[in-house]
Amino acid sequence: MLNSKEYVELYKQIAASFPEELPPGVTLPDEPPHMDGNIGDGNAGAAAYFFWNCSWEDVYLSSQDPAAQATAMRNMRKFQLTDWALAHYSDPDGIWDKALDAAELGDLTQLRGWYDSDCGYYREVEGK
């Protein structure tokens, strides 16, 4: 468990060496979303990886450019293969892949629902 200061410091370390591509014009925030109390050590990475994933969800949902959407989909499909996800994320029923498959077929319902419910910090930082 981490306290708030340790959580912020760990996030800053992760953000400084973040290995994933972000969309043009998007950078990880200097600070993670605020958390108090005993914070699980995976939360610092979650802040970075969810921000990254939300940025690509935004591109996929808002762009009319097929090349931009293809890049976004490629990055979203990488989410479960990231070091953070392999250590902290479980999707035994393949719900993430099913949502991405549906999005590629034109049904954005689940992807948009996740963007609306899970990407509040991203939308706040990016003014969306």
MIMARMI-281151 format. One line per field, with one value per atom (N, C-alpha, C, O): residue number from 1; residue in three letters; atom name; x, z, y. Coordinates in steps of 0.05 Angstrom, whole numbers. Atoms other than C-alpha are relative to their C-alpha. Layout:
BEGIN
n <- (NUM | ...)
res <- (Ala | ...)
atom <- (CA | ...)
u <- (X | ...)
w <- (Z | ...)
v <- (Y | ...)
//
This chain:
BEGIN
n <- (1 | 1 | 1 | 1 | 2 | 2 | 2 | 2 | 3 | 3 | 3 | 3 | 4 | 4 | 4 | 4 | 5 | 5 | 5 | 5 | 6 | 6 | 6 | 6 | 7 | 7 | 7 | 7 | 8 | 8 | 8 | 8 | 9 | 9 | 9 | 9 | 10 | 10 | 10 | 10 | 11 | 11 | 11 | 11 | 12 | 12 | 12 | 12 | 13 | 13 | 13 | 13 | 14 | 14 | 14 | 14 | 15 | 15 | 15 | 15 | 16 | 16 | 16 | 16 | 17 | 17 | 17 | 17 | 18 | 18 | 18 | 18 | 19 | 19 | 19 | 19 | 20 | 20 | 20 | 20 | 21 | 21 | 21 | 21 | 22 | 22 | 22 | 22 | 23 | 23 | 23 | 23 | 24 | 24 | 24 | 24 | 25 | 25 | 25 | 25 | 26 | 26 | 26 | 26 | 27 | 27 | 27 | 27 | 28 | 28 | 28 | 28 | 29 | 29 | 29 | 29 | 30 | 30 | 30 | 30 | 31 | 31 | 31 | 31 | 32 | 32 | 32 | 32 | 33 | 33 | 33 | 33 | 34 | 34 | 34 | 34 | 35 | 35 | 35 | 35 | 36 | 36 | 36 | 36 | 37 | 37 | 37 | 37 | 38 | 38 | 38 | 38 | 39 | 39 | 39 | 39 | 40 | 40 | 40 | 40 | 41 | 41 | 41 | 41 | 42 | 42 | 42 | 42 | 43 | 43 | 43 | 43 | 44 | 44 | 44 | 44 | 45 | 45 | 45 | 45 | 46 | 46 | 46 | 46 | 47 | 47 | 47 | 47 | 48 | 48 | 48 | 48 | 49 | 49 | 49 | 49 | 50 | 50 | 50 | 50 | 51 | 51 | 51 | 51 | 52 | 52 | 52 | 52 | 53 | 53 | 53 | 53 | 54 | 54 | 54 | 54 | 55 | 55 | 55 | 55 | 56 | 56 | 56 | 56 | 57 | 57 | 57 | 57 | 58 | 58 | 58 | 58 | 59 | 59 | 59 | 59 | 60 | 60 | 60 | 60 | 61 | 61 | 61 | 61 | 62 | 62 | 62 | 62 | 63 | 63 | 63 | 63 | 64 | 64 | 64 | 64 | 65 | 65 | 65 | 65 | 66 | 66 | 66 | 66 | 67 | 67 | 67 | 67 | 68 | 68 | 68 | 68 | 69 | 69 | 69 | 69 | 70 | 70 | 70 | 70 | 71 | 71 | 71 | 71 | 72 | 72 | 72 | 72 | 73 | 73 | 73 | 73 | 74 | 74 | 74 | 74 | 75 | 75 | 75 | 75 | 76 | 76 | 76 | 76 | 77 | 77 | 77 | 77 | 78 | 78 | 78 | 78 | 79 | 79 | 79 | 79 | 80 | 80 | 80 | 80 | 81 | 81 | 81 | 81 | 82 | 82 | 82 | 82 | 83 | 83 | 83 | 83 | 84 | 84 | 84 | 84 | 85 | 85 | 85 | 85 | 86 | 86 | 86 | 86 | 87 | 87 | 87 | 87 | 88 | 88 | 88 | 88 | 89 | 89 | 89 | 89 | 90 | 90 | 90 | 90 | 91 | 91 | 91 | 91 | 92 | 92 | 92 | 92 | 93 | 93 | 93 | 93 | 94 | 94 | 94 | 94 | 95 | 95 | 95 | 95 | 96 | 96 | 96 | 96 | 97 | 97 | 97 | 97 | 98 | 98 | 98 | 98 | 99 | 99 | 99 | 99 | 100 | 100 | 100 | 100 | 101 | 101 | 101 | 101 | 102 | 102 | 102 | 102 | 103 | 103 | 103 | 103 | 104 | 104 | 104 | 104 | 105 | 105 | 105 | 105 | 106 | 106 | 106 | 106 | 107 | 107 | 107 | 107 | 108 | 108 | 108 | 108 | 109 | 109 | 109 | 109 | 110 | 110 | 110 | 110 | 111 | 111 | 111 | 111 | 112 | 112 | 112 | 112 | 113 | 113 | 113 | 113 | 114 | 114 | 114 | 114 | 115 | 115 | 115 | 115 | 116 | 116 | 116 | 116 | 117 | 117 | 117 | 117 | 118 | 118 | 118 | 118 | 119 | 119 | 119 | 119 | 120 | 120 | 120 | 120 | 121 | 121 | 121 | 121 | 122 | 122 | 122 | 122 | 123 | 123 | 123 | 123 | 124 | 124 | 124 | 124 | 125 | 125 | 125 | 125 | 126 | 126 | 126 | 126 | 127 | 127 | 127 | 127 | 128 | 128 | 128 | 128)
res <- (Met | Met | Met | Met | Leu | Leu | Leu | Leu | Asn | Asn | Asn | Asn | Ser | Ser | Ser | Ser | Lys | Lys | Lys | Lys | Glu | Glu | Glu | Glu | Tyr | Tyr | Tyr | Tyr | Val | Val | Val | Val | Glu | Glu | Glu | Glu | Leu | Leu | Leu | Leu | Tyr | Tyr | Tyr | Tyr | Lys | Lys | Lys | Lys | Gln | Gln | Gln | Gln | Ile | Ile | Ile | Ile | Ala | Ala | Ala | Ala | Ala | Ala | Ala | Ala | Ser | Ser | Ser | Ser | Phe | Phe | Phe | Phe | Pro | Pro | Pro | Pro | Glu | Glu | Glu | Glu | Glu | Glu | Glu | Glu | Leu | Leu | Leu | Leu | Pro | Pro | Pro | Pro | Pro | Pro | Pro | Pro | Gly | Gly | Gly | Gly | Val | Val | Val | Val | Thr | Thr | Thr | Thr | Leu | Leu | Leu | Leu | Pro | Pro | Pro | Pro | Asp | Asp | Asp | Asp | Glu | Glu | Glu | Glu | Pro | Pro | Pro | Pro | Pro | Pro | Pro | Pro | His | His | His | His | Met | Met | Met | Met | Asp | Asp | Asp | Asp | Gly | Gly | Gly | Gly | Asn | Asn | Asn | Asn | Ile | Ile | Ile | Ile | Gly | Gly | Gly | Gly | Asp | Asp | Asp | Asp | Gly | Gly | Gly | Gly | Asn | Asn | Asn | Asn | Ala | Ala | Ala | Ala | Gly | Gly | Gly | Gly | Ala | Ala | Ala | Ala | Ala | Ala | Ala | Ala | Ala | Ala | Ala | Ala | Tyr | Tyr | Tyr | Tyr | Phe | Phe | Phe | Phe | Phe | Phe | Phe | Phe | Trp | Trp | Trp | Trp | Asn | Asn | Asn | Asn | Cys | Cys | Cys | Cys | Ser | Ser | Ser | Ser | Trp | Trp | Trp | Trp | Glu | Glu | Glu | Glu | Asp | Asp | Asp | Asp | Val | Val | Val | Val | Tyr | Tyr | Tyr | Tyr | Leu | Leu | Leu | Leu | Ser | Ser | Ser | Ser | Ser | Ser | Ser | Ser | Gln | Gln | Gln | Gln | Asp | Asp | Asp | Asp | Pro | Pro | Pro | Pro | Ala | Ala | Ala | Ala | Ala | Ala | Ala | Ala | Gln | Gln | Gln | Gln | Ala | Ala | Ala | Ala | Thr | Thr | Thr | Thr | Ala | Ala | Ala | Ala | Met | Met | Met | Met | Arg | Arg | Arg | Arg | Asn | Asn | Asn | Asn | Met | Met | Met | Met | Arg | Arg | Arg | Arg | Lys | Lys | Lys | Lys | Phe | Phe | Phe | Phe | Gln | Gln | Gln | Gln | Leu | Leu | Leu | Leu | Thr | Thr | Thr | Thr | Asp | Asp | Asp | Asp | Trp | Trp | Trp | Trp | Ala | Ala | Ala | Ala | Leu | Leu | Leu | Leu | Ala | Ala | Ala | Ala | His | His | His | His | Tyr | Tyr | Tyr | Tyr | Ser | Ser | Ser | Ser | Asp | Asp | Asp | Asp | Pro | Pro | Pro | Pro | Asp | Asp | Asp | Asp | Gly | Gly | Gly | Gly | Ile | Ile | Ile | Ile | Trp | Trp | Trp | Trp | Asp | Asp | Asp | Asp | Lys | Lys | Lys | Lys | Ala | Ala | Ala | Ala | Leu | Leu | Leu | Leu | Asp | Asp | Asp | Asp | Ala | Ala | Ala | Ala | Ala | Ala | Ala | Ala | Glu | Glu | Glu | Glu | Leu | Leu | Leu | Leu | Gly | Gly | Gly | Gly | Asp | Asp | Asp | Asp | Leu | Leu | Leu | Leu | Thr | Thr | Thr | Thr | Gln | Gln | Gln | Gln | Leu | Leu | Leu | Leu | Arg | Arg | Arg | Arg | Gly | Gly | Gly | Gly | Trp | Trp | Trp | Trp | Tyr | Tyr | Tyr | Tyr | Asp | Asp | Asp | Asp | Ser | Ser | Ser | Ser | Asp | Asp | Asp | Asp | Cys | Cys | Cys | Cys | Gly | Gly | Gly | Gly | Tyr | Tyr | Tyr | Tyr | Tyr | Tyr | Tyr | Tyr | Arg | Arg | Arg | Arg | Glu | Glu | Glu | Glu | Val | Val | Val | Val | Glu | Glu | Glu | Glu | Gly | Gly | Gly | Gly | Lys | Lys | Lys | Lys)
atom <- (N | CA | C | O | N | CA | C | O | N | CA | C | O | N | CA | C | O | N | CA | C | O | N | CA | C | O | N | CA | C | O | N | CA | C | O | N | CA | C | O | N | CA | C | O | N | CA | C | O | N | CA | C | O | N | CA | C | O | N | CA | C | O | N | CA | C | O | N | CA | C | O | N | CA | C | O | N | CA | C | O | N | CA | C | O | N | CA | C | O | N | CA | C | O | N | CA | C | O | N | CA | C | O | N | CA | C | O | N | CA | C | O | N | CA | C | O | N | CA | C | O | N | CA | C | O | N | CA | C | O | N | CA | C | O | N | CA | C | O | N | CA | C | O | N | CA | C | O | N | CA | C | O | N | CA | C | O | N | CA | C | O | N | CA | C | O | N | CA | C | O | N | CA | C | O | N | CA | C | O | N | CA | C | O | N | CA | C | O | N | CA | C | O | N | CA | C | O | N | CA | C | O | N | CA | C | O | N | CA | C | O | N | CA | C | O | N | CA | C | O | N | CA | C | O | N | CA | C | O | N | CA | C | O | N | CA | C | O | N | CA | C | O | N | CA | C | O | N | CA | C | O | N | CA | C | O | N | CA | C | O | N | CA | C | O | N | CA | C | O | N | CA | C | O | N | CA | C | O | N | CA | C | O | N | CA | C | O | N | CA | C | O | N | CA | C | O | N | CA | C | O | N | CA | C | O | N | CA | C | O | N | CA | C | O | N | CA | C | O | N | CA | C | O | N | CA | C | O | N | CA | C | O | N | CA | C | O | N | CA | C | O | N | CA | C | O | N | CA | C | O | N | CA | C | O | N | CA | C | O | N | CA | C | O | N | CA | C | O | N | CA | C | O | N | CA | C | O | N | CA | C | O | N | CA | C | O | N | CA | C | O | N | CA | C | O | N | CA | C | O | N | CA | C | O | N | CA | C | O | N | CA | C | O | N | CA | C | O | N | CA | C | O | N | CA | C | O | N | CA | C | O | N | CA | C | O | N | CA | C | O | N | CA | C | O | N | CA | C | O | N | CA | C | O | N | CA | C | O | N | CA | C | O | N | CA | C | O | N | CA | C | O | N | CA | C | O | N | CA | C | O | N | CA | C | O | N | CA | C | O | N | CA | C | O | N | CA | C | O | N | CA | C | O | N | CA | C | O | N | CA | C | O | N | CA | C | O | N | CA | C | O | N | CA | C | O | N | CA | C | O | N | CA | C | O | N | CA | C | O | N | CA | C | O | N | CA | C | O | N | CA | C | O | N | CA | C | O | N | CA | C | O | N | CA | C | O | N | CA | C | O | N | CA | C | O)
u <- (16 | 0 | 17 | 39 | -14 | 21 | -16 | -41 | 15 | 4 | -2 | 9 | 4 | -16 | 26 | 29 | -26 | 55 | 15 | 25 | -13 | 84 | -14 | -1 | 16 | 28 | 7 | 12 | -7 | 43 | 29 | 34 | -28 | 118 | 3 | 17 | -1 | 108 | -12 | -1 | 12 | 61 | 20 | 23 | -19 | 114 | 22 | 32 | -21 | 166 | -11 | 3 | 12 | 119 | -4 | 3 | 5 | 100 | 25 | 26 | -25 | 172 | 12 | 27 | -11 | 189 | -23 | -19 | 23 | 120 | 7 | 15 | -10 | 133 | -20 | -13 | 20 | 68 | -3 | 2 | 5 | 52 | -26 | -46 | 24 | 2 | -8 | 9 | 8 | -39 | 14 | 23 | -13 | -10 | -14 | -38 | 10 | -17 | -8 | -16 | 8 | -32 | 25 | 42 | -21 | 16 | -12 | -34 | 10 | 8 | 1 | 20 | 0 | -11 | 24 | 35 | -21 | 42 | -7 | 10 | 10 | -1 | -22 | -36 | 22 | -47 | -25 | -24 | 24 | -119 | 5 | 19 | -4 | -122 | -11 | -33 | 8 | -127 | 10 | 32 | -8 | -125 | -1 | -11 | 1 | -115 | 21 | 41 | -18 | -82 | -6 | -29 | 4 | -72 | 16 | 40 | -13 | -56 | 22 | 19 | -23 | 11 | -6 | 8 | 7 | -22 | -15 | -18 | 16 | -62 | 16 | 5 | -17 | -4 | 3 | 0 | -1 | 5 | -27 | -29 | 27 | -70 | -6 | -18 | 5 | -73 | 13 | 0 | -14 | -22 | -12 | -18 | 9 | -48 | -29 | -37 | 27 | -121 | -1 | -17 | -2 | -104 | 8 | -4 | -10 | -66 | -23 | -28 | 21 | -122 | -24 | -35 | 22 | -175 | 6 | -11 | -7 | -136 | -5 | -14 | 5 | -141 | -29 | -39 | 29 | -214 | -11 | -29 | 9 | -225 | 5 | -12 | -6 | -189 | -19 | -30 | 16 | -228 | -29 | -42 | 28 | -295 | -5 | -27 | 4 | -284 | 11 | 4 | -13 | -242 | -16 | -29 | 11 | -269 | 21 | 15 | -23 | -200 | 5 | 13 | -4 | -194 | 29 | 32 | -27 | -118 | 3 | 16 | -1 | -126 | -15 | -6 | 15 | -179 | 15 | 14 | -15 | -135 | 23 | 28 | -21 | -78 | -11 | 1 | 14 | -126 | -7 | -2 | 8 | -152 | 25 | 24 | -25 | -81 | 10 | 18 | -9 | -63 | -20 | -11 | 19 | -128 | 3 | 0 | -4 | -115 | 25 | 27 | -24 | -47 | -4 | 12 | 5 | -78 | 5 | 20 | -2 | -84 | 28 | 34 | -26 | -13 | 22 | 45 | -19 | 20 | 10 | -4 | -11 | 64 | -20 | -24 | 19 | 14 | -24 | -32 | 24 | -46 | 6 | -10 | -7 | -10 | 2 | -3 | -3 | 3 | -25 | -29 | 22 | -62 | -28 | -47 | 26 | -118 | -8 | 8 | 10 | -161 | -26 | -44 | 24 | -212 | -4 | -1 | 2 | -224 | -22 | -20 | 22 | -288 | 5 | -12 | -7 | -254 | -19 | -23 | 19 | -302 | 13 | 0 | -14 | -250 | 2 | -4 | -3 | -236 | -27 | -29 | 27 | -310 | -10 | -22 | 8 | -323 | 16 | 4 | -16 | -266 | -9 | -10 | 10 | -291 | -26 | -30 | 26 | -361 | 5 | -8 | -6 | -331 | 9 | 1 | -10 | -295 | -22 | -21 | 23 | -362 | -21 | -42 | 18 | -394 | -17 | -31 | 15 | -426 | 18 | 34 | -17 | -394 | -12 | -2 | 14 | -443 | 17 | 19 | -16 | -397 | 25 | 31 | -24 | -335 | -7 | 7 | 8 | -372 | -9 | -3 | 8 | -402 | 24 | 24 | -24 | -333 | 14 | 23 | -12 | -306 | -15 | -2 | 16 | -363 | 3 | 4 | -1 | -357 | 28 | 32 | -27 | -282 | 21 | 43 | -20 | -248 | -5 | 3 | 5 | -270 | 25 | 25 | -25 | -199 | 12 | 21 | -11 | -176 | -16 | -5 | 17 | -236 | 4 | 4 | -5 | -223 | 27 | 28 | -26 | -149 | 0 | 12 | 0 | -162 | -22 | -24 | 22 | -223 | -21 | -31 | 20 | -271 | -26 | -45)
w <- (0 | 0 | 0 | 11 | 2 | -15 | 14 | 15 | -9 | 17 | -24 | -46 | 23 | -27 | -12 | -37 | 10 | -33 | -16 | -37 | 14 | -52 | -27 | -47 | 24 | -103 | -22 | -45 | 19 | -136 | -11 | -35 | 8 | -137 | -19 | -39 | 17 | -167 | -27 | -48 | 26 | -220 | -16 | -40 | 14 | -238 | -12 | -34 | 11 | -247 | -24 | -45 | 22 | -291 | -24 | -47 | 22 | -332 | -14 | -38 | 11 | -342 | -20 | -38 | 18 | -376 | -14 | -21 | 12 | -405 | -28 | -45 | 25 | -462 | -24 | -46 | 21 | -502 | -15 | -4 | 17 | -559 | 8 | 13 | -5 | -544 | -26 | -44 | 24 | -597 | -2 | 18 | 3 | -627 | 17 | 19 | -17 | -579 | 28 | 44 | -27 | -518 | 15 | 4 | -18 | -460 | 26 | 34 | -26 | -394 | 18 | 17 | -18 | -340 | 20 | 25 | -19 | -290 | 26 | 40 | -25 | -232 | -7 | -26 | 4 | -227 | 13 | 27 | -14 | -204 | 30 | 39 | -29 | -130 | 13 | 6 | -16 | -82 | 28 | 32 | -29 | -6 | 12 | 0 | -15 | 45 | -9 | -21 | 9 | 32 | -30 | -37 | 29 | -43 | -10 | -5 | 11 | -79 | -19 | -34 | 16 | -115 | -30 | -46 | 28 | -182 | -9 | -33 | 7 | -180 | -14 | -31 | 14 | -202 | -29 | -47 | 28 | -265 | -13 | -37 | 11 | -274 | -10 | -31 | 8 | -276 | -27 | -44 | 26 | -333 | -22 | -44 | 21 | -372 | -8 | -31 | 7 | -367 | -15 | -33 | 15 | -389 | -29 | -47 | 27 | -448 | -16 | -39 | 14 | -466 | -6 | -28 | 5 | -458 | -23 | -38 | 21 | -505 | -27 | -46 | 25 | -559 | -4 | -27 | 2 | -544 | -12 | -29 | 9 | -555 | -30 | -45 | 28 | -622 | -16 | -37 | 15 | -644 | -2 | -23 | -1 | -623 | -14 | -23 | 10 | -649 | -28 | -41 | 25 | -712 | -23 | -21 | 25 | -782 | -19 | -41 | 17 | -809 | 5 | 27 | -3 | -822 | 9 | 25 | -10 | -811 | 30 | 44 | -28 | -744 | 16 | 38 | -14 | -724 | 1 | 21 | 0 | -745 | 20 | 34 | -20 | -702 | 28 | 45 | -26 | -644 | 7 | 29 | -5 | -651 | 6 | 24 | -6 | -654 | 28 | 42 | -27 | -590 | 21 | 42 | -20 | -554 | 2 | 24 | -1 | -573 | 16 | 26 | -15 | -540 | 30 | 46 | -28 | -473 | 18 | 37 | -16 | -446 | -1 | 16 | 3 | -468 | 13 | 14 | -13 | -430 | 26 | 37 | -26 | -370 | 23 | 40 | -22 | -325 | -1 | 19 | 3 | -352 | 7 | 20 | -5 | -349 | 30 | 40 | -29 | -275 | 16 | 38 | -16 | -254 | -12 | 1 | 14 | -305 | -7 | -17 | 7 | -315 | -15 | -7 | 16 | -369 | -12 | -36 | 9 | -372 | -21 | -36 | 19 | -413 | -26 | -44 | 25 | -466 | -7 | -30 | 4 | -456 | -15 | -33 | 13 | -478 | -30 | -47 | 29 | -544 | -14 | -37 | 13 | -557 | -5 | -26 | 4 | -547 | -24 | -40 | 22 | -595 | -27 | -47 | 25 | -646 | -8 | -32 | 7 | -642 | -11 | -30 | 10 | -651 | -29 | -45 | 27 | -713 | -20 | -44 | 17 | -740 | 1 | -12 | 0 | -725 | 24 | 27 | -25 | -657 | 21 | 33 | -19 | -612 | 28 | 46 | -25 | -554 | 24 | 42 | -24 | -505 | 3 | 25 | -1 | -523 | 9 | 26 | -9 | -516 | 29 | 44 | -28 | -450 | 18 | 39 | -17 | -422 | -1 | 20 | 2 | -448 | 18 | 32 | -17 | -414 | 30 | 46 | -29 | -348 | 11 | 35 | -11 | -342 | -7 | 3 | 10 | -375 | 10 | -4 | -11 | -331 | 4 | -2 | -5 | -311 | -27 | -29 | 27 | -384 | -11 | -20 | 11 | -405 | 15 | 3 | -16 | -348 | -8 | -13 | 7 | -365 | -28 | -33 | 28 | -440 | -7 | -30 | 5 | -433 | -18 | -36 | 19 | -467 | 14 | 2)
v <- (-24 | 0 | 25 | 25 | -25 | 71 | 22 | 20 | -24 | 138 | 18 | 12 | -18 | 197 | 10 | 10 | -10 | 224 | -22 | -16 | 22 | 156 | -6 | -12 | 5 | 146 | 20 | 13 | -21 | 213 | -4 | -2 | 4 | 199 | -24 | -23 | 24 | 129 | 7 | -1 | -8 | 158 | 16 | 12 | -16 | 210 | -16 | -10 | 17 | 156 | -15 | -18 | 15 | 116 | 18 | 11 | -19 | 177 | 8 | 12 | -9 | 197 | -20 | -13 | 21 | 131 | -16 | -39 | 14 | 114 | -10 | 5 | 12 | 66 | 1 | -6 | 2 | 73 | 27 | 48 | -23 | 120 | 14 | 1 | -16 | 176 | 14 | 19 | -14 | 211 | 27 | 39 | -26 | 275 | 21 | 23 | -21 | 333 | -8 | 9 | 9 | 290 | -9 | -22 | 8 | 282 | -9 | 0 | 8 | 247 | 25 | 41 | -23 | 297 | -2 | -24 | -1 | 319 | -15 | -25 | 12 | 293 | -21 | -17 | 19 | 232 | 11 | 31 | -8 | 238 | -3 | -21 | 0 | 253 | -25 | -35 | 23 | 194 | 4 | 14 | -1 | 190 | -27 | -46 | 25 | 136 | -20 | -12 | 22 | 69 | -5 | -13 | 2 | 65 | -24 | -27 | 24 | 0 | 9 | 29 | -8 | 2 | -1 | 12 | 0 | -13 | 25 | 29 | -23 | 51 | 22 | 36 | -20 | 95 | -7 | 10 | 9 | 54 | 1 | 8 | -2 | 51 | 28 | 32 | -28 | 127 | 6 | 19 | -5 | 129 | -17 | -6 | 17 | 69 | 5 | 3 | -6 | 88 | 27 | 30 | -26 | 160 | -6 | 4 | 8 | 130 | -13 | -5 | 14 | 83 | 18 | 17 | -19 | 137 | 19 | 27 | -18 | 182 | -13 | 0 | 15 | 128 | -5 | -5 | 3 | 115 | 26 | 25 | -26 | 190 | 2 | 10 | -1 | 187 | -18 | -9 | 19 | 126 | 10 | 9 | -9 | 156 | 26 | 32 | -27 | 226 | 5 | 25 | -5 | 219 | -12 | -32 | 10 | 211 | -11 | -20 | 8 | 194 | -30 | -39 | 29 | 119 | -7 | -26 | 5 | 121 | 5 | -10 | -7 | 155 | -21 | -30 | 21 | 104 | -26 | -40 | 24 | 47 | 1 | -19 | -4 | 74 | -2 | -15 | 1 | 83 | -29 | -38 | 27 | 12 | -17 | -34 | 15 | -16 | 5 | -14 | -7 | 20 | -11 | -21 | 11 | 0 | -31 | -42 | 29 | -73 | -8 | -30 | 5 | -67 | 2 | -8 | -5 | -48 | -25 | -24 | 24 | -119 | -12 | -30 | 11 | -134 | 17 | 9 | -18 | -77 | -14 | -30 | 11 | -94 | 5 | -12 | -6 | -59 | -18 | -30 | 17 | -97 | -29 | -43 | 28 | -164 | -5 | -27 | 3 | -151 | 7 | -4 | -11 | -117 | -2 | 5 | -1 | -128 | -28 | -44 | 27 | -190 | 3 | 17 | 0 | -201 | -28 | -32 | 28 | -276 | -5 | -25 | 4 | -268 | 15 | 14 | -14 | -225 | 23 | 30 | -22 | -167 | 23 | 36 | -22 | -115 | -6 | 11 | 7 | -152 | 0 | 9 | 1 | -162 | 29 | 34 | -28 | -87 | 12 | 27 | -10 | -71 | -12 | 2 | 13 | -122 | 14 | 19 | -13 | -90 | 28 | 36 | -27 | -21 | 0 | 16 | 3 | -43 | -6 | 0 | 6 | -68 | 22 | 19 | -23 | -1 | 4 | 24 | -3 | -13 | 11 | -3 | -14 | 38 | 1 | 15 | -2 | 28 | -6 | 11 | 7 | -7 | 17 | 26 | -17 | 32 | 28 | 39 | -27 | 98 | 0 | 19 | 2 | 75 | 0 | 13 | 1 | 59 | 27 | 37 | -26 | 125 | 20 | 36 | -18 | 162 | -6 | 13 | 7 | 124 | -2 | 4 | 5 | 109 | 21 | 20 | -19 | 168 | 29 | 48 | -27 | 226 | 17 | 40 | -15 | 245 | 9 | 32 | -7 | 244 | 23 | 43 | -21 | 287 | 26 | 48 | -24 | 335 | 13 | 38 | -10 | 343 | 11 | 32 | -7 | 348 | 20 | 29 | -19 | 394 | -10 | 5 | 13 | 346 | -4 | -14)
//
